[in-house]
Amino acid sequence: MNAASGEHRRHLSTSPFKPPPPAPPLERFSVNDQVTHDRYGLGVVIGVEDGVAVFVDFRSRQERITAPFKRLYKL
């Protein structure tokens, strides 16, 4: 018996269960984008690591927010 892991299982067409929905695409940020974060508030993107993280200046602090950007929204 295999242990449960993060691997994706293939969906059989005869299965009565629906396949899991595809993951939504990651939002793309660029330098100087104005953003808001649920915890830190309003900020400006000061650096981008493609698909990995963004650096945001929230005036009182600078934070590195990693993907997926669940609480970070572009304004």
ABEGO torsion letter per residue (X at the ends): XBBBBABBBBBBAABABBBBBBBBBBBBBBBGBBBBBAAAEBBBBABBBBGABBBBBAGABBBBBBOBBAABBBX
